[in-house]
């Protein structure tokens, strides 16, 4: 698989070089690309995009193979409390599996699993399973890698400072400068997120199926898609706050196109102290457009990351792509740039799972109602700016 990845990256780089040669040839002659060049460029662009997607798929498969093998490798130590012998731990693992498959419970384990359960009888997901879900989300969602993740066992709203402290010279016995404790405070809340996972009776009764892996994989997929959407598009009002709500740094002159100067204006709209740690978050149409742009020396602003785990670069800063960032169109916010450590992500409380035996029985299925709580906030407005298209 490593050789396949190497070949794909080399092919993608060749396509990119050929695309740039066509674009540069037309630019050198101070003209737009003709119909034949446009057609050739678009074909190469399509092949390039497919290569990038395949590279991403292979990298994700490699990562999935690694972390899926870890699911429920240890039982519910934290849910039970204290230290237990290996035989007890295996027993607890079997009992949690029994809840999923619909078998009988050992009452001691049942009591442990219902600690912190919701009013409707849902079971607190074992810490080891919750940790596996959070770890997998962190490995597959780039905003969790770039942002600051706050994990608590409480569902109480948490105020977080949204201003920098004020320091100054102080005379001997002089007063210390202070900031009003209520000024500039933002709150990480505990919004409830949930969904229902369906499993057939046959699947649950098949002892050859790793049902924990199946359920956990679907939890990761469902929460992952929800979070990426909200981290980008969340309104921030009774909702997660997404990057597209950040302060506008640049508004384009055109409602459908962008220029290299405007991209550089976005770069410099973020303060100098934040830029060395800053990253771009964009969508397909923005990245496609910016791949053609050059600076005043003729150097392309965008460059492909050729090594596994190394992102593409825009003006020497990492650029990440999300399907949820809006396309280039009038009034859309199409990119964000800034120090994403000021984007706070909250994992709040525990995860609850409730088995729904009757609701889907008519179709030969069992539902698993899963919920967790979380939030996201931009904690320092000056650290992250956005690119907005003209009306």
JODAJO-V354215 format. One record per backbone hydrogen bond with DSSP energy under -1.0 kcal/mol. NH is the residue of the N-H (numbers start at 0). CO is the residue of the C=O. If there is no record, write none. Layout:
NH&CO, NH&CO
This chain:
4&0, 5&1, 6&2, 7&3, 8&4, 9&5, 10&6, 11&7, 12&8, 13&9, 14&10, 15&11, 16&12, 17&13, 18&14, 19&15, 20&16, 21&17, 22&18, 23&19, 24&20, 25&21, 26&22, 27&23, 28&24, 29&26, 30&25, 37&33, 38&34, 39&35, 40&36, 41&37, 42&38, 43&39, 44&40, 45&41, 46&42, 47&43, 48&44, 49&45, 50&46, 51&47, 52&48, 53&49, 54&50, 55&51, 56&52, 57&53, 58&54, 59&55, 60&56, 61&57, 62&58, 63&59, 64&60, 65&61, 66&62, 67&63, 69&66, 70&67, 72&69, 76&74, 79&75, 80&76, 88&84, 89&85, 90&86, 91&87, 92&88, 93&89, 94&90, 95&91, 96&92, 97&93, 98&94, 99&95, 100&96, 101&97, 102&97, 109&105, 110&106, 111&107, 112&108, 113&109, 114&111, 116&113, 120&117, 122&352, 123&112, 124&350, 129&125, 130&126, 131&127, 132&128, 133&129, 134&130, 135&131, 136&132, 137&133, 138&134, 139&135, 140&136, 143&140, 145&141, 146&142, 147&342, 149&344, 151&346, 157&187, 159&185, 161&183, 173&170, 182&179, 185&159, 187&157, 190&373, 192&371, 194&369, 196&367, 198&365, 200&363, 203&199, 204&200, 208&205, 210&208, 213&209, 214&210, 215&211, 216&212, 217&213, 218&214, 219&215, 220&216, 221&217, 222&218, 223&219, 224&220, 225&221, 226&222, 227&223, 228&224, 229&225, 230&226, 232&228, 233&229, 235&239, 240&375, 241&233, 242&230, 243&231, 244&241, 245&242, 248&385, 249&385, 251&387, 262&258, 263&259, 264&260, 265&261, 266&262, 267&263, 273&270, 274&270, 276&273, 277&274, 278&337, 279&317, 280&335, 281&319, 286&282, 287&283, 288&284, 289&285, 290&286, 291&288, 292&289, 294&298, 297&294, 300&292, 302&312, 309&306, 312&302, 313&316, 314&300, 316&313, 318&311, 319&279, 321&281, 324&321, 331&328, 333&386, 335&280, 336&384, 337&278, 338&382, 339&337, 341&338, 342&339, 343&376, 344&147, 345&374, 346&149, 347&372, 351&370, 352&122, 353&368, 355&366, 360&357, 362&359, 363&360, 364&359, 365&198, 366&355, 367&196, 368&353, 369&194, 370&351, 371&192, 373&190, 374&345, 376&343, 378&341, 382&379, 384&336, 385&246, 386&334, 387&249, 388&331, 389&253
